Amino acid sequence: MPALIKVFWGVTGLLMLSVITNDIHHFVLSVTKTSDTSDHISYHWLYYVIFVWSFVVTLGSFIMLIKKCKLSQCRRKWYIPIIPAAAVFVLIVVYYICGGSSPHILGISLYNIQEIYLFLYMGLWEGCIRIGLIPSNTGYNRLFEITHINAEMKSADGKTAYYSVDYSDTEGNEDYNRKTYAIKGGSVTWSEDISAINRLNHDIEDATEQIDGENDLIEAENRFLAEKSKYETQNRLYDKIARHTHPQLVRIDNIMNGSGELEQKMKLSLLFGTYVKRCSNLMLAADNCHTMSTKELYLSVRESLEQIQALGIVCELINGDAREISSGKLITAYDVFEAVIESVIDTASTLSVRISPDETVLLSIETDGEVNTDSIRIQNTGLKLMSHSEDDIQHIALSAGGEVNG
């Protein structure tokens, strides 16, 4: 607030405080008992100061309202609030002229000073409201009728009392949100247009469905790529197995298409076929795990020896303590075994095989046939092939060591 307004507030507060504390100083008024025991009120200087102050503040407020009003039609009607206020002010003057008492007619007091003060302010400010000098809402019914909302008012018995110009029955319409609120004497119901929100929700649902559809396509594509990768991996593995066992498959084909007895050809084909089967199984297992037990090597060698025995070769198989070794070394050991038996199949009469006889040796073979170990190539450099002959028996051992054949 401006400083001047604060001063006015302060002065008014001090005057009010002086009235409240009048019993202490009696600067406003005093009450004395007369001889007939009635009360006699005496007004002092502060009372008249308060009277003048109230008059000045009220008149000043009215003048400021007129001066600051920007509506010429309101300013031209300035006299309307003055008429009732001036009439009441005359009654106040008459009151004080009569010695501080209301004039009497036939012994009856015409008015009380407190009521006159109230009528003064009521007439002044109500006149200001009437001419538009002080804004005030009127015509609430008409205002409700012309408002641009979809609403209606109902009485307690459910009958429509008022409705807006844009009112329409929206019950059951999904594009409107109906709300009802109880008021005195009935209720008010209004509808909010949520069609824009519904459109947005539908757009969001459509976008969500589209995203879900795209996600399904992406998932299907990922599954396809995963299956494709799986099949490509399997094909590479099958190609690797086919290349690895190709020499044995060629020998089987040559044997079956060559001359000789069918029984002998079948025995040889079963021998090479057993290697193809067992080696394929080992390579498939090696694709899923990096290590395997030497028991797998034992089972593979045992099945191959069963076919060798059918060719009239006396076989012996001894299995040591099972231990875990790398899958590559185990397949290499089986390849070495196959290379040895292919070398001596036509010359050997006995064959002794030991699987993991000690901590360093993985495979040990003894045969009376002659094996050219220089022709056996070891792909896994972590193994070492050693060979020596003693008493017409060739001893071959595959152990951990360098890449050079012994």
Secondary structure, 3 states (H helix, E strand, C coil): CCHHHHHHHHHHHHHHHHHHCHHHHCCCEEEEECCCCCEEEEECHHHHHHHHHHHHHHHHHHHHHHHHCCCHHHHCCCHHHHHHHHHHHHHHHHHHHCCCCCCEECCEECCCHHHHHHHHHHHHHHHHHHCCCCCCCCCHHHHHHHCCCEEEEEECCCCEEEECCCCCCCCCCCCEEEEEEEECCEEEEEEEECHHHHHHHHHHHHHHHHHHHHHHHHHHHHHHHHHHHHHHHHHHHHHHHHHHCHHHHHHHHHHHHCCCCHHHHHHHHHHHHHHHHHHHHHHHHHCCCCEEEHHHHHHHHHHHHHHHHCCCCEEEEEECCCCEEEHHHHHHHHHHHHHHHHHHCCCCCEEEEEECCCCCEEEEEEECCCCCHHHCCCCCCCEEEEEEEECCEEEEEEEECCCCCC
